[in-house]
Amino acid sequence: MARLFAMDFDPYHCVERRWGASGAELETCNDNETKTRWYKAEQRLRNQIDRTYDVYMGFGVAQLEQSVVNSGADKPPTIDVKGLIGRIGGAPAFVGMKPVGR
C-alpha cells in the first residue's frame, strides 16, 4: 500500500518507477534527468483515483510542476485495501432485493 501512489503509469519511465521503487531499489533505473522531472511532475496525476475523460490532459511538464487546474490532487486519497479485502465474500450490496424473473 505504501507504493500505491508512487506506481507510475508512464510506459516511457523505467520499470522501477512503474512499480513505485524508491531508495536502493531505484538505483537500477536508467531514466535521465528529463524523465525523472516528468515522473516527479506527474505525482498529482497519480494521486487522482478517477480519470476525468472530459478534461484536457495534454499538459507540459512545466504546467504539471505549477499544479495547473485539473492536473490531479495534491495528496493521495486515504485508502483501506486491507479493509476492502476483508469485506470480500461478505453480504452483497443487493441484499433484500427481489431477483428479476423469479
C-alpha positions, 0 to 999 in steps of 0.5 A, a space after each residue: 500500500 505504501 507504493 500505491 501512489 508512487 506506481 507510475 503509469 508512464 510506459 516511457 519511465 523505467 520499470 522501477 518507477 512503474 512499480 513505485 521503487 524508491 531508495 536502493 531499489 531505484 538505483 537500477 533505473 536508467 531514466 535521465 534527468 528529463 524523465 525523472 522531472 516528468 515522473 516527479 511532475 506527474 505525482 498529482 496525476 497519480 494521486 487522482 483515483 478517477 480519470 476525468 475523460 472530459 478534461 484536457 490532459 495534454 499538459 507540459 511538464 512545466 504546467 504539471 510542476 505549477 499544479 495547473 487546474 485539473 492536473 490531479 490532487 495534491 495528496 493521495 486519497 486515504 485508502 483501506 485495501 486491507 479493509 476492502 479485502 476483508 469485506 470480500 465474500 461478505 453480504 452483497 450490496 443487493 441484499 433484500 432485493 427481489 431477483 428479476 424473473 423469479 
